[in-house]
Amino acid sequence: MAAAPPISIPDAPDLGRMRRERLDRLRALLAAQGIDTLVLLGNTHVVYATGAIWPLADAGRANFEQPVAVVLADDEWPHLFSHARDEVDLPVDHLHPPVHLDFDEGVAAFVAQLRDLVPDGAVLAVDEWTHAMSREPWLRFADKPKDAGRLIAMAKAVKTPDELSCLRAGLRITEQAIAEVQARVAPGVRQSDLTATFLRTIFDAGADANILDPIWQVMPARMADGPWTTTGDLAVPLLTTERELAVGDVLWVDTGISHLGFHSDFGRTWIVGQEPDARQRDQFERWRSIIGAVLDVTRAGATAADLTAAAIRAADGVVPWMPHFYLGHGLGIDSAEAPFVGSDLGEAFDASLVLAAGMVLVLEPIVWDDGAAGYRSEEVLLITEDGWEPMTDYPYDPF
């Protein structure tokens, strides 16, 4: 059998084609599941369905004028209800003023518009519910809505070449800013100074938003020296403060941005003001052996359980990731989305999750050596038919 051709990522995305292919996927899933209408409140779900991008004060809920999208199975275009309509490439009759779904009056007005679009007896799927929506009989009871969030997750799991192009551009902006930050890391520099450098650089380079407040966390040498947690695990990530860096500080770095509606993710470990010592270099080599073992089994058709088993074997039977996170997660319109590998969903879930070509995966194992802190980095990769391809090439300095 001939090998599958590699995924070709264009230098610049065709945004119109990307939106059309997304809607084609959504309509195919609607038809397959017998759903007539999607009602989407989740910010990133609205971005996926409409292509709308707006500045976010909060990645979860921007404000009371939360954008809402409605996708009809038999309509070429989605409907957008939002104050951010000027830059959206949709027909005028599909652009509507914002709705206020936290209030009974807002829900009543929205349902009146929705009933003009949706025939009686139509099957709805809704991704999120406000309290006011749950009190609306036509929405909550008459149509027995399905879960639209699950359908969106299915649609966006495998990325198109244009989506991969957007992702790669966002990753490059992130790493450009990270390089500026890393050049400033020195004793006496405040964590908040590093954040200022990062934010200035990403927005100068064209980022839409800062999705994850930059983490430059100084890790304790021993777990007992860190903040107490209810689970007894590491306290990470913690918010950045005005703390001044000191010689020998071990920084776990974690951050991400939004560009063209796609999120990035970046993680590394830095040592302040000196080279890593022998024990720290050993941590890095152990981390490299774990990530290498995982990559050896990573390809389309592998299960999440294949990846977790490889990681645990390479770590001599120890689970080399934080139990309140995961060994790996997807990346796209959300900074952490399906597929999830080694999550608290359990071993049966990992065994059932099969990787597919076109998925993007962020691997983030850790090595913790109590008494000498630990090492953590993130690798962003594209799943292919016969393996994987790196989406980034940022170095591991100072290791």
N, C-alpha and C positions, 0 to 999 in steps of 0.2 A: 504494500500500500504506500502511495506517495506521501511524503511528509506534508503536513498542513503548511500553507504559506505563512510567513511571519506577519504579525499585525503591523500595518503601515500607519504611522501617526503623522498627519500633516503638520507642517511647520506652523501654519495658521489655521484655526478652525473655521469651517463654514457654519456660522451660527444658525442661518435659516435652515440648512439641511439638518442640523442637529435637532432643532425643535420639531421639524417634521417627523424625523425618525422616532423621537420620543413619543409624539402623539400617536404614531402608527403602533408603537408597542402598547401604549395604554389602551387604544381601541381594540387591539387584538386580545388583550387580557380581559377587557370588558365583555367582549363577545364570548370568549371561552368560559367565563364564569356567570354568564347570564345577567350582567349588571348593565343598567341603562345610563346611570349618572354617577359621577364622582363629585362629592363636595369636600374640598380640601381647605383646611385651616392652617396646618403646619407650614411654617415659613418656607422650609426647604422643599416641601411638597408642592407649594404654589410656584416656587421657582422652577421646579422640574416641569410642571404642566404648562406654564405660560411663558417661560423665559424672562419673566420680570425680575429685576434686581433692584434692591433699594437698600439704603444705609440702615444697618441694624444697630439699635442701642442694646438689644438683647437678642442673642441668637435664637431664643425660644419664642418670646412674644415681644414684638416691637412696641406696641401701644394699643389703645382701645380701637384704633383704626387698623385692625389686623387685616392684611390682605387675604382675600378668599378667592379660590378658583372653583369653577364648575366645569366639568368635562362631560359632554354628552356623547353617547356612543355613535350617534348619527350626524354629528356636527364636525366639520373640518377644523374649526377653531375653538379653543377654550374661551370661557367667559372669565373676566377678571374684575373683581370688586375691590377697588383700592384707591387711595389718594395718590399713589405713584403710578400714573398712567401715561405720562408724557413720552417716555422712552420705550414703551412696549410696542412691539410690532404685531398688533392685532387689529382687526376691523373695528371701526368706531362703534358699531352696534354691539360689540362684544366687550366694550370697556364701560364699566359702571362706577358710580360713586361708592365710597366705602360703606360697609355695613358694620353695625355695632352689636356683635353677637353675644356680648356679656350682659345685655339688657333684654328684657322681654319685648320691649317696643322694637328694638333692632331686629330681633329674631322674627317677629311678626311681619315686619317690612320685608325682610329677606325672603321669607317663605312665600309671601305674595308674589315677589318677582320670580322665585324658583318655580312656582306652580304655573306661571306663564310659559316657562321653558320646558317643563317636564310633564309628560302626559300622565293622566291618572293611572294608577296601577304600576307605574314604573318602579324598578328595583334600584334603590339608592345604596351607595357606599360612602361612609363618612369617616374621616381619619381622626378627628378630635371633637370633643363635646364640651361646650360651656354649660354651666348650670341652667342658663336660660334656654339653651337649645334642648336640654333634656326635659324641659317642661312643655315643649311644643308638641301637641299630639300628632300633628301631621308628620313631623320629622321622626318622632321617637317611636310611635306605635303603629301608625297606619301602614308604613312601608317596610318595617323591620329591617333597618339598614345593615349592611355588611361592613366589614372592616376595610376601609380604603387604604390604611397605612400598610397593610400586608401586601396589597396589590401594587402600591408604589414601590415597595422594597423589591418585589419581583421584577418590576420594570427596569429599575436602575442598577440591578446587581451586575450585569455585564455591560461594559462601557463601549460606546461607539468610538471610531477613530477620532471624530471631532471632540467628543468628550475627553478622550485621553489627551488631546492637544491642549484643551483648556486646563486640565489637571497639571500637565507638565509645565505650562506657563506659570501657574500659581506656585508650583514647587520651586521654580527658578527664582521668582521674586522673593520667596521666603528665604532661600539660601543666600541670595544677594544681601538681604538684610542681616542674616545670621553672620555672614563674613564681616560686615561692618561692626556688629556687636562683639564678635570674638576678638577683633583687633583692639577693642577697648578694655577687655577683661584684665584687671590688674588690682593689686591691693589698694584699698582706699576708695575704689569706685563703688558707688551705690548700685544696688540692684535696680532701683527705679531709673538710674541714669541709663542702664542698658535697655530698659523698656522704652525710654524716650528715643534712643537711637534706632531701635527696631521699628517703632511706629512711624517715625519720620521717613525712614528708608522705604518701607512697604507702600506708603501712600504716595511718595514721590514716584514710585515705580508702577503705580496704577492699580493697587489693591482696592477692592470694594469695601472691605471691612476687616477688622481684627477679630477673629472668631474666638481664639483662646488667648486670654490675657497671658502675656509671656511669662513663663516660669523659669527662673534662674535659682533653683532651690539648693541651698547649702545643706548637704546631707550630713547627719551626725555620724560619728565613727561607729557608734553602737546603737542598735535599735532602742535600747533603754534610755539613751540620751535624747531621743527625739520626743515630739509631742505624743501624749498617750492616745491610743485609739481603742475603741470598743472591741475590735476584733483581735488586737494584739499584733496587727500587721504594720508595715511602714506607713507613716503619715505622708502621703504624697499623692497629687501635687498640692503644694501650699502656695498661698498668694504671695506675690512679690512685695517687699517692703523697702524702706530706705536704709536697710542694713548695709554697712560698708563691707566689701569683700576683704578677706584676710589671706595671707600667704598659707597655702596648703588647703584652702577650702575646696571641697569636692562639690561641683555644681552639676545637678541633673537639669538639663535644658529640655523644655517642651513648649511648643507654640504652634500656631497655625493661623492662616489668613483665608479670606475669600477673594477669588479673582474670577470674573465672568460667571459668578454664581457657584464656582467650585471651591472646595476647601483644600487646604494643604495640611501637612503634618510634618513636624520635625522634632527629633530627639537626639541628644548626644550627652556625653559626660566630659566636663572640662575640669582641669586642676588649676587653681589660681596661683600665679607667681612662681611656679616651679614645675619641673618635669615629674611625671608619675614615678613613684618608687617601685621597687621590685614586686611588692605585694599587689600594688595597683595594676602593674603590667600583667601580672598573672591573672587577675580578674578579667582583664580585657581579652587575654588569650582564651580563657574559659568561655567568655561570651562569644568569641569568634567561633569556637568549636561547636557551641550550641546553635548559633545561627547557620553555620555551615551544614550541620546535620539536618536542620529543618529544610534548608534550601535543596538539599539532595533529594528530598521526597516531594518537593513542591512542583506540581504540574496539574494540568487539566485532568480530571478523573480521580485525583487524590481526595481523600476525605480530611476533614479537620482533625479527626482522630489520628490519621497518619502523621500529621505535623506535630501534634502534642506528644505522641509516643516517641518520635524522634528527638524532640527537645528533652524529654525526661531521661531517655537513655543517655544522651550526651552529657547530662548534668548528674550522672551517677545516681539516678533514682529520685532526685529532688525536683520538685515542680519549679522551673526557673522563670516564673512570672508572678506578678502580684495577684493574689486570689480575688481582690476586688476589681481587677481589670481583666486582662486576657493575654494570651500569647500573641494574638493578632486580630486585626479588624479591617473592614473595608474602608474605602475612602472615595469621596465623590462630591455629591451635593451636600452631604453631611461629613463632618470631620471623623465620625465613627459610625459606620453603617455596615450592613451585611456585606460580606460574610463575617461572622464572629467565630474565632478559633480559641478554644480553651476558656470559654466564659463560664459563668456560674449556671448556665443552662444545662450543664452536665455532660457526662460521657456519651449517653445515648444520642444527644443532639449532635455532638461532634462527629459521631459515627455516621449520622444521617446527612451531614452537610458535605456536598460534593463540589469541589472547585471546578470552575469552567473557564475556558479561554476568554480573555477580555475582562475578567475580574481584576480589581486592584486590591492589593493586600498590604497592610502595614504590620510588620513583625516587630515586636518590642519585648524580647526576653530581658531578664536582668540577672546579674550575679551579685549576690549579697554576701559579704564576708564580715561578719560581726566583729567589730574592733577596728576595721579599716574601711568602713562604708561599703560602697559597691559600684558597679558599672551598669549603665543602661544606655542603649541607643535604639533608634528606630530605622528600619529599612523599608522603603516603599518600592513595591515591585508589581509588575504586570504578569498575570498568569497567562501562559501560552500552552499550546497543545502538548509540547514536549518538554516544558519546564517553566522558566520565568525569565523576565528581562528587568533590569533595574530601571526605575523611573528617575533616580537621582544619582549623583556621583560626589556628594560632599564628603570630604575626608574625615578621618577619625582623630585628627590632631587634638591633643598632644600625644596621642598613643601611636 
